[in-house]
Every structure is written in C-alpha cells, then in structure tokens.
C-alpha cells in the first residue's frame, strides 16, 4: 500500500466474506456455522490472515471454503459500496478508543515515510474512494502463489493438506506477472516526540516506545518473556486479583498501583519480519 490507497488490504479482507460464484454471503456463513466450525480473519501491518477452526473430518471442507474465498470471490460493486460505511464506522470506533489512537500515532511517527506507519484501516478520505477495480487490482497484485503461506495444525496429515491446497488454491498464478510490489525496503525506526492536546478528554495517555528485535532475532523470545514479566495492569484487574494469590505478586504492578491516578498500564511488544517496537502505555 501507499498513502493514496492505504486500507485496501483490510477492505479486501472484508469483501472476501461477501460471497463468490459458488457461495453467497449467507451461504458461506451458514455452511460454516452449521458444521460447528469458526471462520475469521484479520489484517495486520504486514499480512492478512484467514483462519478456520474446524473438526478433523471437516478439513477438506475448510480448505475448500478458504480457497473459494481467496480465489473466487465476486467483489460485487454494491458490496464495495455497502462495506465503505461498515469500515468507516469501524474507523470511527478506533478513533474513539484512546489506546488505539495513541498506537496509530506511535506507528505513524516511528515508521514515518514507510508503509508500516500507515493505519491498517486506511485514511478516512481513502475509504470512500475505493472502487471494485482497485480491489481487483490489489488482489491480482498481492494474492498469488509465492506470496501465500498455507498452514495446518492439529489432527491433519501433511500430504492431505498439500493435496487439498493444490486442489483449491491451484487456480492462483504462481507470480503476479511482474507487477511492482511497493514498500520492500526495511522500515527504519525513527525516534521522536509527539504531543497531542485534547481539551475535552479527562485523562492523559502516554506511550514510551523503543526499537526492538523482529521475529527472527535471537532476542525475540527474551522480549516475549520481558513483556510477560512487566505484564498489564488496570484498577479493574487489581480488584479481580484480590483472591488470586499468584495475581498479587507482581512487583511491577505493586509499583504502578502506588502512582496517583494511574488507571492502566500495558507492556507492548509488536514484532514484525524485519522490525519491531517495544514499550509502555500509561493512562490515568
């Protein structure tokens, strides 16, 4: 993505649930739910994940559904128009969340000038400019064999999954035909200071973040452990742990709860393929 089309990946994720030439939106939902299975998806700053939790005997059906969604969705024009309002409401809800708003500012600053700094939902002005042609173009540019990873875990045979993947994803081209892929350069962490004043808000929100190791770094697990040691704190969680012996013995929380008017503390570690941020969020 780039500034002009930010939000396309997330928009496409939504549209892949709206039906194909084989299944309607309602048919897709009932077909999965009537089997007692679960289908969901989310878009992050680096990838979109579609995942299904299914009974072992439903693995062929699960791969069939996922393959149909990702290779055969119809992207009807009226679905594109309807989804604009849905995503706009989702964006407004995100903007009303103080933590989410602060994190968007964090990413925008530390990854300034790179795709990683753009909001996942897209810029407000972009949402209503998205067209079916843009969605189809994004799918052609990004949804191809060498850019997809298919993973199965649990009670499933590897060779069976390979056969199912070939059957239901085989229609995808191996490459995107040489179409340029944007933002292949590594994002660089940029330190800075941002202050946003809101006269209406009754609370203050502060974030302090640092450059951190990505997934493949030797210190990845050390930072996961460090995040767990710091933990998350809120006044509500403190009350819930009054009868929880293990929940009462966190030295960090014991320190935090002594800070006047501090209502919430989160330790955040967000690793990516070639970058990461680690930091602390305070609200009160």
Number of C-alpha atoms within 10 A of each C-alpha: 19 15 15 12 17 22 23 23 24 20 22 23 20 18 20 21 23 22 22 21 11 13 19 15 14 11 14 19 16 12 15 19 12 9 12 12 14 15 17 11 14 13 18 14 17 12 13 15 14 16 17 17 15 19 15 11 10 15 19 16 16 22 22 16 19 20 21 20 24 20 18 19 21 20 21 13 12 9 15 20 16 10 19 18 13 12 20 18 12 13 18 11 12 15 14 11 10 14 17 13 14 17 14 16 18 21 21 18 19 22 19 17 15 21 22 23 19 23 20 21 22 23 17 15 12 16 22 15 12 18 16 17 11 14 19 14 12 16 17 16 17 17 18 20 16 12 12 15 7 13 10 14 8 8 10 12 10 12 9 12 17 13 13 19 18 13 13 19 23 15 13 19 13 13 15 18 10 7 10 10 10 10 12 9 9 11 18 16 17 14 13 9 8 8 6 7 7 8 5 6 9 7 12 12 17 13 19 13 18 14 15 21 22 19 16 13 14 10 13 17 13 12 19 15 12 15 18 13 13 17 15 17 21 19 13 10 12 16 11 12 13 11 10 11 8 9 13 15 11 14 10 14 18 13 9 17 17 9 10 8 11 18 16 18 24 18 20 22 22 15 19 18 12 15 20 19 19 19 16 17 18 19 17 15
